[in-house]
Amino acid sequence: GRNHIEKTYKRPFKDKFIRSFLSMALSKSFNFKVVSILTQFVKPFKFFFPKKLREMISFMPTRFPKSTLRKMEIYQSKNKKKPVARVALLTGCVQKILSPQINDATIRLLTRHNIEVVVPKNIDCCGSLNHHLGKENIARETFKNNISIWYDEYLNNGLDAIISNTSGCGTTLKDYGFI
């Protein structure tokens, strides 16, 4: 339905601009981090902005927790034995910035239970944000990119599962085949 609306409904310029900005800012964790820092400078002047933007500015936290784990592509299992499984973890584009402790806890739990965790560096977003914004082509390219990276990892090194601890991402991952 969203794709149909995007193709047939003529949005006002302001709505198009905001939706394009959200697509650019939210679907890349680096962009989101930059926008979050810039938002801190804008907060005192938010009354100059339209209501929708004022609300978004208000929601932006002033502090972000730091990850306690070193950023790596492969997290080895803590057990000295051969891992019982090898999984790819989708860490989420926004969650990576807002709540990195969730990913850290997931990685620590899995590695403690003798599971090797792969966090591919070229996967930043599952595509659901663009999918929900009706940006069908961008979302579809993200889906294809992710599937290709995971498939290559599966063929080259083996994967037992692709997991996500971000509810929106998990829902979209389940729909990749249908979409």
Backbone bond lengths (Angstrom), bond angles and torsions (degrees), N, CA, C in turn:
res aa  C-N    CA-C-N  psi(-1)  N-CA   C-N-CA  omega(-1)  CA-C   N-CA-C  phi
1 G - - - 1.435 - - 1.527 112.17 -
2 R 1.331 115.79 -40.87 1.477 119.27 -178.41 1.525 111.10 -62.00
3 N 1.330 115.55 -40.85 1.463 118.81 -179.58 1.529 110.83 -64.72
4 H 1.332 116.14 -39.72 1.468 120.30 178.61 1.536 110.10 -63.77
5 I 1.319 116.37 -45.26 1.470 120.26 179.13 1.527 110.11 -60.88
6 E 1.330 116.38 -43.31 1.468 120.39 -179.25 1.527 111.16 -61.31
7 K 1.332 116.28 -35.54 1.468 120.38 -178.06 1.529 112.43 -80.27
8 T 1.326 117.83 -29.38 1.461 119.68 -171.09 1.524 115.00 -109.00
9 Y 1.317 117.85 -20.79 1.461 121.17 -177.20 1.521 109.90 -96.51
10 K 1.312 116.54 132.14 1.462 120.56 178.18 1.528 108.17 -92.37
11 R 1.313 114.99 104.62 1.465 120.85 -179.27 1.521 110.19 -77.83
12 P 1.331 117.07 148.97 1.461 120.32 172.63 1.536 109.20 -63.35
13 F 1.321 117.10 153.08 1.458 122.52 -177.44 1.522 111.84 -52.92
14 K 1.338 116.41 -44.74 1.468 120.80 -177.95 1.532 111.00 -58.82
15 D 1.335 117.41 -43.37 1.469 121.21 178.69 1.529 111.03 -65.40
16 K 1.326 116.36 -42.68 1.471 119.90 178.07 1.521 110.49 -60.32
17 F 1.319 115.71 -43.42 1.462 121.02 -178.81 1.530 110.64 -62.33
18 I 1.329 116.54 -48.77 1.465 120.83 -178.96 1.527 110.47 -61.75
19 R 1.325 117.38 -43.73 1.468 120.95 -179.56 1.529 111.58 -65.89
20 S 1.299 117.41 -38.01 1.471 120.08 176.92 1.524 110.84 -68.24
21 F 1.323 115.72 -40.21 1.465 120.11 177.56 1.531 110.34 -62.11
22 L 1.335 116.81 -45.50 1.464 120.37 179.01 1.524 111.39 -61.92
23 S 1.319 115.97 -40.23 1.463 120.34 177.79 1.524 110.82 -59.94
24 M 1.305 116.46 -45.13 1.465 121.62 -178.81 1.531 111.03 -70.68
25 A 1.315 117.32 -42.27 1.469 121.21 -173.03 1.523 113.19 -79.00
26 L 1.305 117.73 -41.19 1.462 120.10 -172.24 1.525 114.26 -84.63
27 S 1.313 118.30 -28.02 1.466 119.35 -172.86 1.528 113.74 -85.57
28 K 1.298 118.05 -2.79 1.472 122.25 176.50 1.528 107.34 -128.36
29 S 1.315 116.97 119.64 1.463 119.55 -175.05 1.525 112.39 -60.85
30 F 1.337 118.24 -35.74 1.465 119.76 177.84 1.529 110.35 -62.97
31 N 1.327 116.85 -46.39 1.472 120.82 178.37 1.518 111.04 -60.24
32 F 1.333 116.00 -42.12 1.462 119.99 -179.91 1.523 110.61 -61.47
33 K 1.326 116.27 -42.62 1.468 120.42 179.67 1.526 110.36 -62.78
34 V 1.336 117.94 -43.74 1.467 121.88 178.83 1.529 110.01 -62.04
35 V 1.320 116.60 -46.87 1.468 120.78 179.51 1.524 110.27 -61.85
36 S 1.319 117.24 -39.52 1.470 119.58 -179.70 1.527 111.40 -64.50
37 I 1.318 116.78 -37.49 1.469 120.25 177.43 1.527 110.23 -68.00
38 L 1.330 116.27 -45.16 1.472 120.06 179.43 1.527 111.55 -63.75
39 T 1.313 116.16 -33.46 1.465 120.60 179.88 1.522 111.37 -60.67
40 Q 1.321 117.12 -33.02 1.468 120.63 179.59 1.532 111.00 -61.46
41 F 1.322 116.40 -34.27 1.464 120.16 178.62 1.528 111.88 -75.87
42 V 1.315 116.02 -26.94 1.466 121.72 -175.96 1.533 112.07 -86.80
43 K 1.331 117.17 -25.66 1.474 120.89 -174.74 1.533 114.00 -48.67
44 P 1.330 120.36 -44.56 1.471 119.06 -179.44 1.540 113.57 -63.39
45 F 1.329 116.19 -18.57 1.472 120.82 -177.51 1.522 112.54 -111.85
46 K 1.323 116.64 18.64 1.461 119.25 -174.40 1.527 113.30 -63.52
47 F 1.326 117.69 -22.41 1.469 119.80 -179.82 1.530 111.58 -63.57
48 F 1.334 118.73 -16.24 1.467 122.44 177.26 1.533 112.27 -76.66
49 F 1.322 116.83 -16.37 1.459 121.20 -172.99 1.522 111.79 -93.29
50 P 1.349 116.91 159.79 1.467 120.16 175.34 1.535 110.18 -61.78
51 K 1.316 115.31 158.55 1.467 121.85 -174.01 1.526 112.63 -53.31
52 K 1.348 117.51 -46.58 1.468 120.39 -178.74 1.527 111.01 -58.79
53 L 1.312 116.60 -43.14 1.464 120.10 179.85 1.533 111.47 -69.74
54 R 1.331 117.09 -37.67 1.466 119.93 176.92 1.519 110.79 -58.21
55 E 1.332 115.65 -42.92 1.460 120.05 179.73 1.524 110.89 -64.01
56 M 1.332 116.58 -43.26 1.463 120.02 178.96 1.522 111.40 -63.69
57 I 1.310 116.31 -40.60 1.470 120.84 178.78 1.528 109.84 -62.77
58 S 1.318 116.89 -39.84 1.463 121.06 179.86 1.523 112.28 -64.34
59 F 1.338 116.99 -32.98 1.464 120.80 -178.43 1.527 113.31 -74.07
60 M 1.315 117.69 -20.27 1.460 120.07 -176.04 1.524 109.92 -69.51
61 P 1.326 117.08 123.23 1.468 119.65 179.19 1.538 111.09 -65.26
62 T 1.314 115.86 157.91 1.466 119.81 178.40 1.521 111.56 -91.42
63 R 1.317 116.74 -21.12 1.471 121.19 178.02 1.526 109.39 -131.37
64 F 1.315 113.59 149.31 1.457 119.62 178.75 1.521 109.63 -124.86
65 P 1.325 116.68 135.08 1.462 118.43 177.66 1.529 110.19 -67.32
66 K 1.305 116.12 153.23 1.464 121.64 178.34 1.521 108.92 -99.17
67 S 1.304 114.63 148.08 1.461 120.04 174.16 1.521 108.82 -68.53
68 T 1.315 116.25 141.75 1.465 120.20 178.51 1.528 111.38 -95.01
69 L 1.327 116.89 -8.12 1.460 120.95 179.71 1.522 110.36 -102.95
70 R 1.312 114.88 146.26 1.463 119.49 172.69 1.516 108.78 -65.17
71 K 1.313 117.11 141.14 1.461 120.74 -180.00 1.529 108.91 -74.84
72 M 1.324 115.44 117.05 1.458 121.47 179.83 1.521 109.05 -138.25
73 E 1.310 115.17 163.69 1.459 119.33 176.98 1.533 110.99 -89.60
74 I 1.330 116.83 -30.48 1.464 120.87 179.53 1.526 108.85 -128.66
75 Y 1.324 114.96 126.42 1.463 122.05 175.94 1.526 106.37 -107.93
76 Q 1.330 116.05 111.85 1.465 122.08 -177.95 1.525 109.87 -70.39
77 S 1.323 115.19 150.50 1.461 118.98 175.56 1.519 108.50 -66.79
78 K 1.309 117.08 149.92 1.467 122.21 -177.64 1.529 111.41 -74.47
79 N 1.315 116.50 -24.73 1.449 122.09 -178.79 1.528 109.18 -74.83
80 K 1.317 117.78 144.02 1.470 121.95 -179.19 1.525 112.24 -75.19
81 K 1.316 116.45 -18.15 1.462 120.21 179.30 1.527 110.00 -73.90
82 K 1.317 114.41 169.92 1.463 120.19 175.84 1.533 108.48 -62.00
83 P 1.350 117.52 135.27 1.476 119.35 -179.81 1.528 111.75 -57.41
84 V 1.334 115.60 144.11 1.466 120.34 178.29 1.524 111.10 -77.64
85 A 1.329 116.13 -20.18 1.464 120.14 179.92 1.524 109.40 -158.36
86 R 1.308 114.03 163.39 1.467 121.62 177.59 1.521 106.55 -135.37
87 V 1.332 117.02 121.83 1.460 121.08 -175.58 1.521 110.85 -126.23
88 A 1.318 115.19 151.93 1.462 121.56 171.06 1.522 106.73 -98.56
89 L 1.325 115.87 132.85 1.467 121.26 179.43 1.522 109.32 -109.34
90 L 1.326 115.75 123.23 1.462 121.18 172.61 1.518 106.43 -88.58
91 T 1.322 116.75 113.70 1.467 120.87 -172.24 1.526 114.15 -87.58
92 G 1.321 118.35 -11.75 1.464 121.02 176.95 1.517 112.68 81.66
93 C 1.310 117.35 136.76 1.467 121.50 -175.50 1.531 112.62 -72.15
94 V 1.302 117.74 -43.53 1.468 121.02 -178.79 1.526 110.21 -85.18
95 Q 1.327 116.84 -40.88 1.463 120.15 -178.73 1.523 111.09 -59.31
96 K 1.324 116.83 -36.59 1.459 121.62 179.66 1.526 111.72 -55.23
97 I 1.343 116.74 -30.41 1.463 122.08 -179.11 1.534 110.94 -95.19
98 L 1.323 117.31 -47.82 1.463 121.30 -175.00 1.526 113.91 -74.82
99 S 1.329 117.12 -36.78 1.466 120.43 -175.03 1.525 111.96 -142.17
100 P 1.318 118.76 61.45 1.469 119.45 -178.43 1.522 112.96 -63.20
101 Q 1.321 117.24 -20.70 1.453 120.32 -179.96 1.534 111.76 -63.42
102 I 1.325 118.08 -25.53 1.472 120.93 177.38 1.524 109.49 -67.03
103 N 1.339 116.53 -46.86 1.463 119.76 177.70 1.526 110.90 -65.27
104 D 1.324 116.95 -41.28 1.465 120.85 178.92 1.530 110.45 -58.44
105 A 1.322 116.59 -46.77 1.466 120.98 -179.32 1.530 111.02 -63.92
106 T 1.320 116.33 -39.63 1.469 120.53 178.98 1.523 110.16 -62.48
107 I 1.325 116.45 -46.55 1.463 120.89 -179.76 1.529 110.64 -63.81
108 R 1.318 117.21 -45.29 1.473 120.40 179.68 1.537 111.16 -61.32
109 L 1.326 116.74 -43.18 1.462 120.98 -179.89 1.532 110.88 -63.27
110 L 1.328 116.37 -47.79 1.468 119.68 -177.67 1.524 111.63 -65.59
111 T 1.327 117.66 -45.40 1.465 119.65 -178.76 1.531 111.13 -66.64
112 R 1.315 117.39 -32.47 1.471 121.13 177.30 1.533 110.50 -66.11
113 H 1.336 116.10 -27.68 1.472 120.76 179.76 1.525 111.57 -98.24
114 N 1.340 115.44 26.86 1.460 122.83 172.83 1.533 113.43 65.62
115 I 1.324 115.67 36.65 1.464 120.99 177.03 1.523 108.06 -117.52
116 E 1.324 115.68 128.40 1.460 121.03 177.18 1.534 108.39 -83.13
117 V 1.334 116.25 135.40 1.466 121.06 -175.81 1.525 109.46 -116.07
118 V 1.328 114.94 127.68 1.458 121.95 178.23 1.527 107.99 -109.06
119 V 1.329 115.67 128.38 1.464 121.38 175.63 1.537 106.15 -120.60
120 P 1.342 116.60 89.67 1.469 119.19 -176.44 1.531 111.50 -59.17
121 K 1.341 115.51 131.44 1.468 119.60 -175.14 1.525 113.22 -70.07
122 N 1.319 119.09 -22.40 1.467 120.57 -177.85 1.519 113.30 -91.86
123 I 1.331 116.29 10.36 1.465 120.32 174.81 1.520 107.36 -113.46
124 D 1.326 115.61 114.93 1.460 120.82 -178.58 1.517 111.57 -113.12
125 C 1.313 115.85 -34.10 1.466 121.06 -173.42 1.523 108.97 -138.90
126 C 1.312 116.70 147.99 1.464 120.46 177.79 1.530 111.40 -80.58
127 G 1.320 116.83 -17.90 1.464 120.89 -179.38 1.515 113.75 100.64
128 S 1.336 117.70 -5.31 1.471 118.61 -175.00 1.526 112.69 -66.65
129 L 1.336 117.55 -34.48 1.470 118.76 179.96 1.527 110.59 -61.04
130 N 1.320 116.85 -47.26 1.468 119.43 177.89 1.524 111.28 -68.92
131 H 1.309 116.43 -35.53 1.471 120.27 177.00 1.527 110.26 -60.87
132 H 1.336 117.09 -44.83 1.465 121.07 180.00 1.519 112.47 -70.83
133 L 1.324 116.38 -25.85 1.469 119.71 176.87 1.534 111.82 -81.68
134 G 1.337 117.05 -1.46 1.456 120.96 179.64 1.516 112.84 79.44
135 K 1.310 117.49 17.26 1.467 121.83 178.96 1.529 107.51 -92.70
136 E 1.327 113.38 74.68 1.458 122.60 -170.53 1.534 112.77 -57.84
137 N 1.316 118.03 -46.31 1.465 120.57 -175.47 1.530 112.08 -66.94
138 I 1.328 116.93 -42.83 1.465 120.50 179.27 1.535 109.26 -64.55
139 A 1.326 115.78 -45.13 1.468 120.17 -179.83 1.528 110.38 -61.21
140 R 1.307 116.98 -46.29 1.469 121.18 -178.13 1.534 111.22 -61.94
141 E 1.329 117.15 -39.70 1.473 120.28 177.00 1.524 110.69 -64.47
142 T 1.322 116.95 -38.96 1.467 120.94 176.85 1.523 110.04 -63.47
143 F 1.334 117.22 -44.84 1.463 121.11 178.51 1.528 110.04 -57.45
144 K 1.336 116.48 -49.42 1.461 121.16 -178.04 1.529 111.18 -61.84
145 N 1.333 116.29 -43.60 1.460 120.78 178.97 1.527 110.59 -58.70
146 N 1.319 116.61 -48.67 1.457 120.94 -178.10 1.524 111.30 -63.03
147 I 1.313 116.18 -46.76 1.465 120.26 -179.44 1.520 109.93 -60.83
148 S 1.309 116.93 -42.57 1.462 121.44 -179.93 1.531 111.61 -62.34
149 I 1.318 117.16 -44.87 1.473 121.13 179.49 1.521 110.69 -64.54
150 W 1.319 117.12 -45.49 1.466 120.12 179.40 1.531 111.03 -65.25
151 Y 1.315 116.39 -39.79 1.464 119.78 -179.65 1.531 110.77 -65.54
152 D 1.326 116.55 -42.70 1.465 119.93 176.67 1.532 110.63 -61.04
153 E 1.314 116.88 -42.57 1.471 121.09 178.13 1.530 109.81 -62.30
154 Y 1.307 116.54 -42.06 1.463 121.73 178.42 1.528 110.47 -60.85
155 L 1.330 117.26 -46.78 1.464 120.88 -178.59 1.526 112.39 -68.18
156 N 1.330 117.08 -40.89 1.466 121.11 -174.39 1.526 114.07 -82.15
157 N 1.327 117.59 -38.46 1.463 120.11 -173.17 1.518 114.32 -130.10
158 G 1.320 116.74 -8.21 1.452 121.40 -179.51 1.526 112.61 84.78
159 L 1.300 115.60 138.57 1.465 123.78 174.25 1.513 107.28 -141.25
160 D 1.317 115.86 136.72 1.461 119.96 176.66 1.520 111.86 -94.95
161 A 1.327 116.13 -24.18 1.467 119.79 -178.83 1.520 109.94 -163.90
162 I 1.299 114.33 159.13 1.466 122.64 169.52 1.515 104.54 -115.01
163 I 1.328 116.37 123.24 1.459 119.11 -176.06 1.525 110.64 -123.18
164 S 1.313 114.05 157.75 1.459 121.43 177.04 1.519 107.93 -142.93
165 N 1.309 116.66 139.52 1.461 120.99 175.98 1.524 110.60 -109.70
166 T 1.313 115.56 14.50 1.463 122.82 177.96 1.526 106.62 -110.34
167 S 1.323 118.20 118.40 1.471 120.57 -171.14 1.523 113.30 -59.42
168 G 1.323 117.57 -43.66 1.471 119.82 -179.64 1.513 111.63 -62.89
169 C 1.324 116.11 -41.30 1.468 120.65 178.53 1.525 110.38 -65.60
170 G 1.315 116.28 -44.16 1.454 119.95 -179.23 1.518 112.21 -60.14
171 T 1.313 116.29 -41.74 1.465 120.60 178.18 1.523 110.69 -62.95
172 T 1.319 117.07 -42.92 1.460 120.66 -179.68 1.526 110.59 -68.26
173 L 1.331 117.41 -40.64 1.471 120.25 178.77 1.524 110.88 -57.56
174 K 1.328 116.65 -40.49 1.466 120.40 179.34 1.525 111.07 -62.60
175 D 1.330 116.70 -27.48 1.451 120.90 -177.14 1.540 113.73 -94.26
176 Y 1.326 118.38 -1.84 1.470 120.22 -177.74 1.533 111.88 -50.47
177 G 1.317 117.45 -48.88 1.457 120.64 -178.36 1.514 112.61 -61.91
178 F 1.313 116.40 -40.57 1.469 120.46 179.76 1.519 110.73 -68.97
179 I 1.334 115.50 -44.33 1.467 120.69 -177.00 1.520 109.62 -65.83
